[in-house]
Amino acid sequence: MERITRFLRLPAVIEMVGLQRTAIYGRIKAGTFPKPVQLGPRAVAWDEQELAEWQGGLTRGVKKQLN
């Protein structure tokens, strides 16, 4: 069964990951944060699953460093 993609707009992304707009876009430019999906000429959103996987990667990295 195919998963349903849920897209989050910037305010929800900020709340989810705890970073502000400038930090998010800086990390996108650096290639360390998921890129948004273009919804329209002036609208972007992020795949919620991609953000969850990104967060999971961060926590795995921290746990690895602690061991």
NORMO-V454674 format. One record per backbone hydrogen bond with DSSP energy under -0.5 kcal/mol. CO is the residue of the C=O (numbers start at 1). NH is the residue of the N-H. If there is no record, write none. Layout:
<<CO;NH> <CO;NH>>
This chain:
<<3;5> <5;7> <6;48> <8;46> <9;12> <9;13> <10;14> <11;15> <12;16> <13;17> <14;18> <20;24> <21;25> <22;26> <23;27> <24;28> <25;29> <26;30> <27;31> <27;32> <27;33> <28;31> <37;39> <37;45> <40;43> <43;39> <43;40> <45;37> <46;8> <46;48> <47;51> <48;52> <49;53> <50;54> <51;55> <52;56> <53;57> <54;58> <55;59> <56;60> <57;61> <58;62> <59;63> <60;64> <61;65> <62;66> <63;67>>
